[in-house]
């Protein structure tokens, strides 16, 4: 048990405190998300189409406003944004208790998505600012592992509410979530103010000169950064494979029993909790971040190759191969996440971290929004050629993310007025 806790909790007091916060917030969100479909359809009385339309409208609003909200986070302050955004999130979850029609549902959905986007911009920028450079990726790995624990516990709590088959309990879930998120807000408010690490935290020369850059270099003008986050988003479509394509493939194209889905998602959760920190080990700069991205791409491609053959296998061989395909795509998730954190930490202007987080969300969204429809069509309707095409898309993204990151570095160096761009180290 001690070794298990060591994999989840760091011995660093600040990382541990922020890991506990991650568990708390993810528990509240996971509890509601588990029963949200039942709440909106059976309690509020919406149709499934209305629920989906509301989410689409909120997604469009978030896409359009992610960069302005990032800039607002810089103006307000990253820690203060995290606190205020968390408070708004808690209040808006409580507002679910009051809605009774589609218009109110859309209003709260849009407001909640925007509040969460603003909160995440402040939270993510704060996480980059509060830790010295060599601890950033490792700390984020611990927090991601902790969030998986929180989501799992929240899902169990939401599942118990559904299992009781009581409308009263289902109606209470948004209020319980709001209370948990209010506790989360208090926890965030107890975190320390951001210290100054330049000069004593091992910042790269690039980041040191960017600290003194002029105000001309807006994040959206850093086309290399936008492209790098776009290709990172493409590499991040492992979630589509994990949550949508492989489950549909299992049900429609293989003879594997449907109960295997529970084991697949259980395996993913256990791996994310126990192995995320290990997968992020050694990721400390752009070069090692790109190496992690390539490892994730290799796992992604391997998963495509493994799963595509299960169309023609039977029995226990199918079960074993589908499970192995899920394990490899989880490996893609672990490595790609570590690479993503390193790229965003190293290629963000320290004066504009909130704005850069907004641009990162914009690029990542562009890289992922098309994938559910495309991957499902390719895999289910094209079969083997479709799986191969998905793998080719990932290979192209893995190749393109490196030059994009180099372009982002050159932009930051040019904005600093430095005479010689600082190039990425080649990693073979």
C-alpha positions, 0 to 999 in steps of 0.5 A, a space after each residue: 500500500 505504501 508503494 501504491 501511495 508513493 506512485 500517486 502522491 509526491 513527497 513534495 508538500 505543494 505537489 501533494 496539496 495540489 494532488 488532493 485538490 485534483 482529487 476533490 475537484 474531479 470527484 465533484 465533476 465525476 459524480 455529476 457527469 455520471 448521472 448527467 444524462 439521466 438528470 437532463 432527460 428525466 429530471 429536467 425533461 430535455 430530449 437527447 438531441 437538445 442535450 447534444 445541441 446545448 453542448 455544441 453551442 457551448 463548445 462553439 462559444 468556448 472555441 471563440 472565447 478561449 484566447 480572450 479568456 486566457 488574456 483575462 486570466 493574465 490580467 486578473 492573475 493566474 491564482 485569482 482566476 483559478 479561485 474565482 473560476 472555481 467559485 463560478 463553477 460551483 455556483 453554476 453547478 448549483 444552478 442546474 437545480 433551478 433549470 426547467 427548460 431548454 433555454 435555461 439549460 443552454 444559458 447555464 451550459 454556456 456559462 459553465 463552459 466559459 467559467 471552466 475554460 477561464 478557470 483552467 487557463 488560470 489553473 494551468 498557468 499557475 501550475 507552470 508558474 508556481 513550480 521550478 522548471 525541473 519539477 513542472 512536468 513531474 508535478 502535472 503527472 502527479 495531478 493527472 494521476 490524482 484526477 483519475 482517482 477523483 473521477 473514479 470515486 465520483 463515478 462510483 458515487 454517481 453510480 450509487 445515486 443512479 442505482 438507488 433509482 430515486 429521483 430525489 437522489 438524482 436531483 441532489 447530485 448537482 447540489 452535492 457537486 456544488 458543495 464539493 466544488 465550494 470546498 475545492 475553491 476554499 482549498 485553492 484559496 489556501 495555495 501559495 502565491 506564485 513565487 519568482 523562479 527566474 534565475 534560480 530554477 534552471 530556466 532556459 536562456 530562451 525563457 530568460 530573454 523572453 521575460 524581458 520581451 516587449 509587449 508586441 508578441 501576442 500568443 496568436 501571432 506565434 504561429 509555430 505555437 498554434 501549429 504545435 498545439 494543433 498537431 499535439 491535438 491530433 496526437 491527443 485523439 487517442 481519447 477518441 480511439 479509447 472512448 469511442 472507436 474501440 468500444 464501437 468496433 468491439 460491439 459491431 465488428 468483433 465477437 468479443 463480449 460487451 462486458 469486456 468494455 468494463 475491463 477495458 476502462 478499468 485497465 485504462 484507469 489503473 494505468 493512468 493512476 499508476 503509470 502517469 508519473 513514470 511516463 513523464 519521468 525525464 520530460 524536462 525540455 522541448 527535446 524530451 517532450 517531443 520524444 515523449 510525443 513520438 513514443 505516444 504516436 508509436 503506441 497509437 499506431 501499434 494500437 491501430 495495427 493490433 485492433 484492426 486484425 480483431 475483425 477476423 479473430 475469434 474467442 479468447 484471441 479477440 479478447 486478448 488483442 482488443 485488451 492489448 490494443 486498449 493497453 497500447 492506446 492508454 500508453 499513447 495517452 500517458 506519453 502524449 500527455 507528458 509531451 504536451 505539458 513539456 511543450 506548453 511549459 517550455 514554449 509559453 511566454 512567461 509574461 503571457 501564460 494565461 493567453 498562451 493557455 488559451 491559444 493552446 486550447 484553441 489549437 488543441 480543439 482544432 486538432 481534435 474536434 474532427 476526429 470522432 466523426 472521421 475515425 468512426 467512419 474510417 474504422 467502421 466503414 473502411 475497415 483495414 484501410 481506415 485503420 491504416 489511414 488513422 495510423 498515417 494521420 498520427 505519423 504525419 502529426 508526429 513528424 510535423 510537431 517538431 518543426 512547429 515547436 522549433 518555429 515557436 522557439 524562433 518566434 519567442 527568440 525574435 520577440 526577445 530581440 536576441 540575435 541568434 535563435 535558440 534551436 532545439 536539440 536533435 533527439 534522433 
